Amino acid sequence: ESTIGGKKVFNVADGFLYACFDENVTEDVITEIAKKSPYYFVMRDSSMANDSVATNFEQIFATYSPDTVRKVL
């Protein structure tokens, strides 16, 4: 467990899986996670701070970590 941009982020198996379920997750937090190039990333749809984050989520990962398998629950 660590903190990125003030949000609790779970790091499982040394970066294999990252997960964040905090409220109001911003594009900056998602960008920092994407830069770590996890194999999997999971977060709640309701965790995104606003519609802009939801809109840019895929583009952020496509830019920084295109091979990450990402799932929004």
Buried (B, 14 or more C-beta within 10 A) or exposed (E): EEEBBEBEBEBBEEEEBBBBBBEEBBBBBBBBBBEBBBBBBBBBEEBBBEEEBEEBBEEBBEEBBEEBEBEBE
